[in-house]
Amino acid sequence: MPRFAANLTLMFTEVPFLDRFAAAAQSGFTAVECLFPYGHPPEAIADRLARHGLTLALFNLPPGDWDAGERGLAALADRFTELQAGVETALPYAAATGVARLHLMAGLADPRDPAARDAYRRAVAWTAERLARAGLDLVLEPINPRNMPGYFLADFGAAADLIRDLALPNLRLQFDLYHCQILHGDVTTRLRALLPLVGHVQTASVPARNEPGTGEMNDAFLFAELDRLGYAGFVGCEYNPAAGTEAGLGWFTPYRAGQIVGG
């Protein structure tokens, strides 16, 4: 059975961020993820995880100036020093929380631009090697242009090719079922082909990005397919609740009792 991680940036927003850990645990989740933890001290997040018996599955490395519209720095050749500093900012959070993987956002750049391609490759390789020294995996996530226009990494095949080419043991694919459906379709076949590269999975309904089971995909089939394929990682619930988090957790009922504590 998949182990679901509540995304605390999008779910349980009815309460302040640090209170969302308790809300997730009370709803039956044993794991959580978030976009960016940097608004709170790492010790505060570690305390909430320990207090509520939660595992932190994932968070993102600093993306630049998010409020100004930046969506990562990796493909921006003139921001490499800032990217390196951001990795160092993230590492104390990883150490305090015990997270095992971090996501590197690519940024807004033209994937046809040779300078952007070179910058991205350099940033990915450097970051993966830096995280390896801390015992961490790095994951790369293709994101669809409807949600993030101009995002550099918008192709699952391109992400897979880079991961294979760099051949770094801690460099993995973040396979978001929602983004894959919008970008390419044929999600099950792609999942089967790319699973050896996958280090994290995320889910949301298509097209509205609400609860699983409320859109065009057969999400229950895909969760069962992850089991059939032997996927043992987390499935991040990166969706926007349609009418309140608790009211929308009916999809989670069949899975609640099978959620594993720890790991």
Stockholm file with secondary structure:
# STOCKHOLM 1.0

chainA/1-263         MPRFAANLTLMFTEVPFLDRFAAAAQSGFTAVECLFPYGHPPEAIADRLARHGLTLALFNLPPGDWDAGERGLAALADRFTELQAGVETALPYAAATGVARLHLMAGLADPRDPAARDAYRRAVAWTAERLARAGLDLVLEPINPRNMPGYFLADFGAAADLIRDLALPNLRLQFDLYHCQILHGDVTTRLRALLPLVGHVQTASVPARNEPGTGEMNDAFLFAELDRLGYAGFVGCEYNPAAGTEAGLGWFTPYRAGQIVGG
#=GR chainA/1-263 SS CCEEEEETTTSSTTSCGGGHHHHHHHTTCSEEECSCCTTSCHHHHHHHHHHTTCEEEEEECCCSCGGGTCCBSTTCGGGHHHHHHHHHHHHHHHHHHCCCEEECCBCBCCTTCHHHHHHHHHHHHHHHHHHHHTTCEEEECCCCTTTSTTBSCCCHHHHHHHHHHHCCTTEEEEEEHHHHHHHTCCHHHHHHHHGGGEEEEEECCTTTCCSTTSSSSCHHHHHHHHHHTTCCSEEEECCCCSSCTGGGGGGGHHHHTTCCCCC
#=GC SS_cons         CCEEEEETTTSSTTSCGGGHHHHHHHTTCSEEECSCCTTSCHHHHHHHHHHTTCEEEEEECCCSCGGGTCCBSTTCGGGHHHHHHHHHHHHHHHHHHCCCEEECCBCBCCTTCHHHHHHHHHHHHHHHHHHHHTTCEEEECCCCTTTSTTBSCCCHHHHHHHHHHHCCTTEEEEEEHHHHHHHTCCHHHHHHHHGGGEEEEEECCTTTCCSTTSSSSCHHHHHHHHHHTTCCSEEEECCCCSSCTGGGGGGGHHHHTTCCCCC
//
